[in-house]
């Protein structure tokens, strides 16, 4: 039995068909995790006296991780298509 002349590589998942899916935070669509953009959103404290009190007591401000699908990321301008290629052309 002949061996394949190349090595099979499954880049996205642990194996075939086992890709982890996450739910988009904006539209609720199920998307494979490697296709999403992640955003970390934290709570902003506007009151100055509360901010000083939190810094004195070393209170941790909670943050949440958002997964955004490709279409929502383009709509909300989180990612812009071909932006990196355009900046390379100028240089």
C-alpha positions, -999 to +999 in steps of 0.1 A: +000+000+000+015+033-011+017+062+013+005+097+004+033+120-008+021+147+015+011+151+051-026+156+059-031+186+081-065+196+097-059+232+105-092+244+120-105+217+143-092+189+165-103+164+139-127+162+110-162+175+118-154+185+154-152+223+150-162+242+181-192+265+173-200+297+192-230+320+190-225+356+177-231+381+204-250+405+181-271+384+157-272+350+175-259+330+145-239+298+151-205+302+136-173+281+138-149+297+164-120+302+140-143+325+118-152+348+146-136+381+159-133+384+196-139+416+215-133+422+251-157+447+266-153+461+301-175+482+323-166+519+323-172+538+356-181+574+349-184+587+384-150+600+395-154+594+432-164+557+426-133+553+403-110+566+431-127+543+456-122+513+433-086+521+427-079+523+464-096+490+472-081+472+442-116+462+430-115+441+398-138+455+371-156+427+353-151+422+315-169+400+290-156+383+259-178+388+228-177+366+197-187+384+166-195+367+132-180+380+100-211+398+087-217+416+120-180+425+122-181+441+088-214+459+096-201+473+128-167+481+113-147+459+136-130+444+106-126+461+072-119+439+042-086+444+024-074+471+049-041+454+057-034+449+019-040+486+012-016+497+039+011+474+025+007+489-010+013+525+002+046+516+019 
